[in-house]
Amino acid sequence: MTRSTLRLRLTTLYGGLFVLAGALVLAVTYLLVRQSLDAVTDPDRESSDLAALRASAAVSGNVDDVVAQVQAQQDALQDAALDSLLTQGGVALLAVGAVAAGAGWLVGGRALRPLNAITSTARRIARGGGARGLHERIALTGPDDEVKRLADTFDDMLEQLDRSFDGQRRFVANASHELRTPLALNRALVELAVTRPGAADETRRLGAALLAVNQRHERLIDALLTLADSEHAVTDRSPVALAGLAAQVAEQAAAEADRAGVAVRIGPLHPAATAGDPVLLERLTQNLVENAVRHNVAGGWLAVSTAAGAGTVTLVVANTGPDVPGDEVEALFQPFRRLGDRRAGPNRGFGLGLSIVRAVARAHGGDATAAARPGGGLTVTVTLPARPG
């Protein structure tokens, strides 16, 4: 049952209740007015009054006085009817309206309660804030109506997605582990060949090239493993000082940045305490700094800063570099997406850096966003929950 259908049914329910309330008010008002008119226009009283008027007119001969008395009685009848309608009918209208509104409120709230449970569960899963992620289920109980069937269908969809994502993660992890063994063996054989006494210079040059290619493949496999691991929500959390971690990673990357002609600016590093997996958070920071160095220009700079807000902490890495179209910034968070990176060689990126950053951030209940800088480069902001206390 769609939301519009539910709203239509609730509208019909409320309409029916108010129609019923109006009918009751009309009936009560009719009875009250009729009772008042009957009391004022009692037949016996009316006959006696008319007889008295005739006798008075016959004695006095003043017909005008008789007409005036009749008009006064009619006015009194109308005033009594209006007073009864305005007072007793108004009280009845308020009472019936309050009962109808209360009944509609209770029935509507009861009808919307299962839908609220579905909405809150879907929101927790979509934001990645649920402790169990896609393993969470609505498990709605109650009669087998449209809302129950909607909740069951949503649970079935979550089950299919859960199995699909788990299968993908297991495949990536297993494939990466299986590829590590032959790569390690290749590296050992090449190192043995180039370090063997009497090895020709051509063999050493070829060995160095093969080692560089092998190292690139190992880095790719490590990135795939990190991406697969970071898809899971982090449940075992440890205190992490984000400012100290950012300073440490930036200092370690200073030598590589200096060789690339990129200046490293550290700060301001405001205290930013969070909780999570220290290894994954360190990898997140390393990816941001390495991307800022790799996708920069000679004579450029990168800046690392941290801050704390209301319940959140932020890590910001900004860098100069080539122009990035604003409509393509979001696509950089997709795996294997490289914007304008056409370089060859072992230092060429894989397009997994920002994908890992966002995956790690969301696994910690946060998020990662990016914005193109005027003049070229990016500003990447990672937001994480602050550590309580």
HUJO-V288880 format. One line per field, one symbol per residue. burial: + if it has 24 or more other ideal C-beta (glycine too) atoms within 12 Angstrom, else -. Layout:
# HUJO-V288880
burial->???
This chain:
# HUJO-V288880
burial->-----+---+--+---+---+---+--++--++--+---+--------+---+-----------------------+--++--++--++--++--+---+---+---+--+--++-++--++-++--+-+--++-+++-+------+--++--++--+---+------+--++--+------+---+--+---+------------+--++--+--++++++++++++++++++-----++++++++-++--+---+--+-+++++--+--+++++++-+++++++++++++++++---+++++++++---++++++++++--+----+--++-+--++---------++++++++++++++++++++++-++---++++++++++---
